[in-house]
Amino acid sequence: MIAKLRQMSEEGVSSFFNEVMANDGLRRRLGRAGERLLSNKQSFDRNVETLLDFVNIPSKRDVRDLKARLDHLSGQLVNLSMKIDRMLERGEEAGSGSTARARKRGGRSSAKE
């Protein structure tokens, strides 16, 4: 049926669907087939995910979860980097002031150069 739809032109497909909509029995059967397809799809997806887990291949959900965790860790790393930068700036400001005072007195500062 799908192969025939592929061979048909746009007008042919349009007329086919118009005939399907006009026929109540065919429309009901297509509706039931669609419902079965959706219920089977959930079962199929679950079975595929179980199989992928069995052979140790990540599923789409696994990849999505891992990406979310990596995004979270990346955000934490950026925050940590910003905090370290601020601490280093404060340390340089405090360290440069004590080094200058120690040099004026002729002694060594407590901070290593």
GUVOKE-115868 format. One record per residue (C-alpha): x, y, z; residue in three letters; residue number from 1. Coordinates in steps of 0.001 Angstrom, whole numbers, plus 500000, padded with zeros to 6 digits. Layout:
residues N
@x: X y: Y z: Z rest: ALA nr: NUM
...
This chain:
residues 113
@x: 500000 y: 500000 z: 500000 rest: MET nr: 1
@x: 502802 y: 502420 z: 500900 rest: ILE nr: 2
@x: 504684 y: 501495 z: 497729 rest: ALA nr: 3
@x: 501609 y: 502391 z: 495690 rest: LYS nr: 4
@x: 501290 y: 505729 z: 497513 rest: LEU nr: 5
@x: 504902 y: 506505 z: 496632 rest: ARG nr: 6
@x: 504218 y: 505855 z: 492963 rest: GLN nr: 7
@x: 501133 y: 508067 z: 492889 rest: MET nr: 8
@x: 501252 y: 511751 z: 492125 rest: SER nr: 9
@x: 500063 y: 514372 z: 494585 rest: GLU nr: 10
@x: 496611 y: 514344 z: 492989 rest: GLU nr: 11
@x: 496474 y: 510566 z: 493197 rest: GLY nr: 12
@x: 497321 y: 510595 z: 496882 rest: VAL nr: 13
@x: 494730 y: 513298 z: 497485 rest: SER nr: 14
@x: 492003 y: 511310 z: 495712 rest: SER nr: 15
@x: 493030 y: 508154 z: 497613 rest: PHE nr: 16
@x: 492621 y: 509878 z: 500978 rest: PHE nr: 17
@x: 489308 y: 511406 z: 499883 rest: ASN nr: 18
@x: 488029 y: 507899 z: 499081 rest: GLU nr: 19
@x: 489277 y: 506576 z: 502425 rest: VAL nr: 20
@x: 487498 y: 509364 z: 504296 rest: MET nr: 21
@x: 484276 y: 508699 z: 502406 rest: ALA nr: 22
@x: 484278 y: 504990 z: 503359 rest: ASN nr: 23
@x: 483246 y: 504602 z: 507040 rest: ASP nr: 24
@x: 484364 y: 500979 z: 507369 rest: GLY nr: 25
@x: 487783 y: 501650 z: 505917 rest: LEU nr: 26
@x: 488181 y: 504753 z: 508057 rest: ARG nr: 27
@x: 487367 y: 502767 z: 511230 rest: ARG nr: 28
@x: 489804 y: 499997 z: 510272 rest: ARG nr: 29
@x: 492558 y: 502531 z: 509627 rest: LEU nr: 30
@x: 491805 y: 504146 z: 512997 rest: GLY nr: 31
@x: 492081 y: 500799 z: 514809 rest: ARG nr: 32
@x: 495283 y: 500018 z: 512926 rest: ALA nr: 33
@x: 496697 y: 503360 z: 514032 rest: GLY nr: 34
@x: 495770 y: 502673 z: 517652 rest: GLU nr: 35
@x: 497409 y: 499227 z: 517518 rest: ARG nr: 36
@x: 500467 y: 500750 z: 515898 rest: LEU nr: 37
@x: 500819 y: 503268 z: 518743 rest: LEU nr: 38
@x: 500357 y: 500644 z: 521465 rest: SER nr: 39
@x: 502840 y: 498324 z: 519730 rest: ASN nr: 40
@x: 505295 y: 501186 z: 519264 rest: LYS nr: 41
@x: 505555 y: 501694 z: 523031 rest: GLN nr: 42
@x: 506178 y: 497985 z: 523525 rest: SER nr: 43
@x: 508640 y: 497928 z: 520631 rest: PHE nr: 44
@x: 510533 y: 500936 z: 521999 rest: ASP nr: 45
@x: 510743 y: 499331 z: 525438 rest: ARG nr: 46
@x: 512015 y: 496058 z: 523931 rest: ASN nr: 47
@x: 514628 y: 497849 z: 521826 rest: VAL nr: 48
@x: 515821 y: 499798 z: 524871 rest: GLU nr: 49
@x: 516106 y: 496544 z: 526850 rest: THR nr: 50
@x: 518083 y: 494945 z: 524025 rest: LEU nr: 51
@x: 520410 y: 497945 z: 523746 rest: LEU nr: 52
@x: 520977 y: 497853 z: 527502 rest: ASP nr: 53
@x: 521730 y: 494125 z: 527296 rest: PHE nr: 54
@x: 524452 y: 494629 z: 524663 rest: VAL nr: 55
@x: 525698 y: 497739 z: 526496 rest: ASN nr: 56
@x: 524773 y: 500279 z: 523813 rest: ILE nr: 57
@x: 523349 y: 503579 z: 525093 rest: PRO nr: 58
@x: 519812 y: 504460 z: 524095 rest: SER nr: 59
@x: 518597 y: 507940 z: 523148 rest: LYS nr: 60
@x: 517369 y: 508411 z: 526708 rest: ARG nr: 61
@x: 520775 y: 507402 z: 528104 rest: ASP nr: 62
@x: 522515 y: 509895 z: 525821 rest: VAL nr: 63
@x: 520008 y: 512623 z: 526770 rest: ARG nr: 64
@x: 520532 y: 511951 z: 530503 rest: ASP nr: 65
@x: 524300 y: 511955 z: 530076 rest: LEU nr: 66
@x: 524163 y: 515240 z: 528155 rest: LYS nr: 67
@x: 522085 y: 516824 z: 530937 rest: ALA nr: 68
@x: 524609 y: 515665 z: 533536 rest: ARG nr: 69
@x: 527525 y: 516969 z: 531448 rest: LEU nr: 70
@x: 525781 y: 520323 z: 531004 rest: ASP nr: 71
@x: 525293 y: 520539 z: 534770 rest: HIS nr: 72
@x: 528949 y: 519669 z: 535442 rest: LEU nr: 73
@x: 530077 y: 522165 z: 532811 rest: SER nr: 74
@x: 528092 y: 524897 z: 534553 rest: GLY nr: 75
@x: 529638 y: 523973 z: 537893 rest: GLN nr: 76
@x: 533109 y: 524052 z: 536327 rest: LEU nr: 77
@x: 532504 y: 527539 z: 534920 rest: VAL nr: 78
@x: 531330 y: 528753 z: 538340 rest: ASN nr: 79
@x: 534378 y: 527226 z: 540022 rest: LEU nr: 80
@x: 536687 y: 528795 z: 537452 rest: SER nr: 81
@x: 535143 y: 532224 z: 538069 rest: MET nr: 82
@x: 535574 y: 531822 z: 541839 rest: LYS nr: 83
@x: 539222 y: 530818 z: 541429 rest: ILE nr: 84
@x: 539836 y: 533817 z: 539169 rest: ASP nr: 85
@x: 538329 y: 536142 z: 541804 rest: ARG nr: 86
@x: 540427 y: 534562 z: 544547 rest: MET nr: 87
@x: 543598 y: 534920 z: 542475 rest: LEU nr: 88
@x: 542805 y: 538580 z: 541753 rest: GLU nr: 89
@x: 542294 y: 539262 z: 545464 rest: ARG nr: 90
@x: 545492 y: 537365 z: 546295 rest: GLY nr: 91
@x: 547510 y: 539336 z: 543744 rest: GLU nr: 92
@x: 546152 y: 542635 z: 545055 rest: GLU nr: 93
@x: 546961 y: 541709 z: 548656 rest: ALA nr: 94
@x: 550286 y: 540106 z: 547717 rest: GLY nr: 95
@x: 551518 y: 543045 z: 545629 rest: SER nr: 96
@x: 550855 y: 545501 z: 548483 rest: GLY nr: 97
@x: 552798 y: 543471 z: 551085 rest: SER nr: 98
@x: 555648 y: 542792 z: 548635 rest: THR nr: 99
@x: 556060 y: 546501 z: 547910 rest: ALA nr: 100
@x: 556133 y: 547360 z: 551654 rest: ARG nr: 101
@x: 558687 y: 544632 z: 552354 rest: ALA nr: 102
@x: 560965 y: 545877 z: 549580 rest: ARG nr: 103
@x: 560866 y: 549392 z: 550970 rest: LYS nr: 104
@x: 562019 y: 548044 z: 554330 rest: ARG nr: 105
@x: 564743 y: 546035 z: 552660 rest: GLY nr: 106
@x: 563421 y: 542665 z: 553782 rest: GLY nr: 107
@x: 561806 y: 539734 z: 552045 rest: ARG nr: 108
@x: 558067 y: 539429 z: 551821 rest: SER nr: 109
@x: 556234 y: 536460 z: 553223 rest: SER nr: 110
@x: 554778 y: 535717 z: 549771 rest: ALA nr: 111
@x: 556979 y: 533736 z: 547410 rest: LYS nr: 112
@x: 557864 y: 535479 z: 544159 rest: GLU nr: 113
